[in-house]
């Protein structure tokens, strides 16, 4: 303390010049200390409370413009909470930005004009003069949040989302996601591929790029149906002379390392779902012409227009950098991102090209799929790169799964042709059909098995697999290769027309079988987001031969977590099941049930039609042949419900097989429609 007094006395007695110097030093120290403490405070990660609600949809205030809110879709599908997903990597922030996922402290929504796209808005978010951008409407809210989450997990915060409707502006603002209003006034509903709204989104993309490039920033533009798996910015920086680096639909590798694809060998379209633009004169000229082309003709697909312009002149290679090529007007420098690591839906989900080449993928884009938005969502779930709400991983009714059984000869032997492919597919689909019926009876969600295919699926004729691709035979094929997906419910594709009729019959039998069932992806139980209480609540159902080694229909477990259950493959099984039903018929019988005994069956077609309205349109001979099967189908569901009602609190029931597990659907003749 005496030292400080001596120093102060010395300053007081010193000359004015030195007093000025000392004063300046003291002020500098105080200001520096202030900035240090401010930086420490601002660099803290968002609180756990604010982050865990990143996918929920609280709206503390009302939006200024509520004219679009009447078009809000089912909120339960697009609003989520974080649950078991780990917190994001902390992101470096500038003094002018708030951390992503930090919920605004205000309770009042700012005016819409606050969200206009301006150079200042982009400048606040850009880092190293690069901005990463996607855009969409409220229907793609879950895709957008997944896209943002992957980037923040990679430590990237120089991102912003364009909102095509005011509902999305509001929703993203309250989640702490950087957003701007595109002024598109678009519906909040989903848009189908090729629809007028789809083409409108394409035009908006070109308008957006043309608007951002004059601001002077590099732009990494992405579709919402893709996710980033690795920070792409260092890779893009390897090619500073490129005006545009674009992804492609190429399915044949042109390189086996992480270099750009050899442009002369890329015969497929350049894909505008992932491309990087630098604000050069050539790039700005292209963006302007592309925009004008699309505005002049609203039937042109934005990707086709881009390809037509870029390929107007293609080549030669840029001197000194053979990976780049001159394109468009002869001055634009173009590079094609390698399809092995900037993956399409084919190179990632079908070929797994990056795995075979031992490379790390940067991105996956859900192209080359066949079930619309639901198919895209399911593909990302199969890859465990889509973020869902906690209830997705802990369905109230529990889950049902089974171990598929495929003979080695059916999978591997013989030629890979149409006959062997459909033999394999039909064999698997019969098991899935049985599992769907049981899951519906027990009100459980079916966890799909892996599907094995011998041949690829495409929109056009092909020799089985694409020549030059790295598709292995057989391969694990995505669910949409075999099933259509409608709101998460699988339906057999027209390639398997036999099973389309099954679905109609299943709907007709809803009174007997109960409601339809949703599904989960084959990788579901490998997902770290599945909670512990689900993974540890498990019942193994081992199918056995009735009457052998004490095998009978009972809810008694032979050992903890294991239930022996008879296969339903013979007529001898049924008398025992009739007794089981009779013991519990008071709980299962409906009012006005016309029988006192399960075997008191009326034999005439007329009476059978009264029992089952689904037979009303059948010919008499068909009805007569269905009488015994009718009662089998009535009895089997009752038996399943009786036995498994004791395990309603078990989260997962897994069958050892689906072979003869449910006799009501052993062959087509037993189906009642």
Secondary structure, DSSP 8 states (H G I E B T S, - for coil): -HHHHHHHHHHHHS-HHHHHHHHHHHHHHHHHHHHHHHHHHHTS---HHHHTTTTS---SS--S--TTGGG---HHHH----TTS---------TT---TT---S-SS---GGGGB--HHHHHHH-BTTEEEEEEE-GGGHHHHHHHHHHHHHTT---EEEEESSHHHHHHHHHTT--EEE------SS---TTSHHHHHHHHHHHHHHHHHHTTT-EEEEE-TTEEESS--HHHHHT-TT-SEEEEE---S-S-SSSS---GGG--S-EEEEEEEE---HHHHHHHHHHHHHHHH-TTS-HHHHHHHHHTTSEEEEETTEEEEEEETTTTEEEEE--TTTEE-HHHHHTS-HHHHTT----EEE--S-SSHHHHHHHHHHHTT-----GGGGS-TT-EEEE-----HHHHHSS--SHHHHHHHHHHHHHHHHHHHHHHHHTT-EEE---EEESS---SS--SSS-TTS---SSEEE-GGGTEEEETTEEEE-GGGHHHHHHHHHHHHTHHHH-S---EE-TTGGG-TTS-HHHHT-EEEEEEE-TTSSS--S-S--SBTTEEEEE---STTHHHHHHHHHHHTHHHH--TT---SSTT----SHHHHHHH-GGGTTS-HHHHHHTHHHHHHHHHHHHHHHHHHGGGTT-SEEEES--TTS-GGGSSGGG---
